[in-house]
Amino acid sequence: MFEQFSHANYHNICDKLAADDPDLLQIIQNHGYPPLWSRPNTFETLVHIILEQQVSLASALSALNKLRERVQEITPARVLLLTDDEFKACYCSRQKTTYIRYLAEAIISGQIDLKAMEQMPDDMIRTQLTALKGIGNWTVDVYLMFVLQHSNVFPIGDLAAVNALKRVKNLQKETTREELLAVTEQWKPYRTVAAMLLWHYYLSQA
């Protein structure tokens, strides 16, 4: 099965990680505990994560807010009524428009059931979501971490998390993906919370 974290055990998990890793302890000592970032398990949240792919969080939020203005409530049925031009007016690229439509169709057809995913293990969720055009491992990682709060995910495709990991551990810029993942092994089964600490460090440096 999968482990989850929640407000009830979040600080305890941070403390456990810090007790075994002086670098994570230092983050907490210098910057306090990271926020417990979370999002609701909705179609709108997945649209938001798709919009966040390879752009700044601010740009993604602008596009999401424009979509909200346009359709009032972001649901699969409502976004499928939008024309290409309407999507474009909401700052959605042609590619992301396609991805959002695929997701909407998958939910309407029952191919994807977000509620059912709350009971599924990581690998089954990853298989189902990455079968959709435009959803890759980074998008699934963010969904598992922020929405379902699965406790053992390290988003190796996330630049902020990876750069923070390299800085905190004094690793070379050229350190490979495999070597980075090997470093994160020590944080199992709480790699998600370790990543939250790294993001907290990264944002505190910005």
Disulfide bonds with the S-S distance in Angstrom:
none
